[in-house]
Amino acid sequence: AISSPEDRQIVQEICVRVSSRAAALTAMGLVSLLKQMDRVGKPATIAVDGSVYSKYFNFAPRIRKYLKMLLGANADKIKIVETCDGSGVGAAMAAAWGKTHSSK
């Protein structure tokens, strides 16, 4: 069966709402980490990796919008940069840290 224009509009609205919620939850997680590290109000750079952030339509601007809602003017002090292979780099950093901090 072929979908109707109304069906497609409903699906589009659901996608917008789900992706907006995902962006809001991502922003909340970032703000929580910034608070935990006592970085709110201070310049901070956050590296992100993943196709949702880089390729999903309007996802990055939505995160920025929610950061602004949560932090106000302090959101302007946060720089978000895209990285390549962030999970691989993170795993390597964790392994290096573990090796240098393991008990012998």
Order of alpha helices (4+ residues) and beta strands (2+ residues): alpha-beta-alpha-alpha-beta-alpha
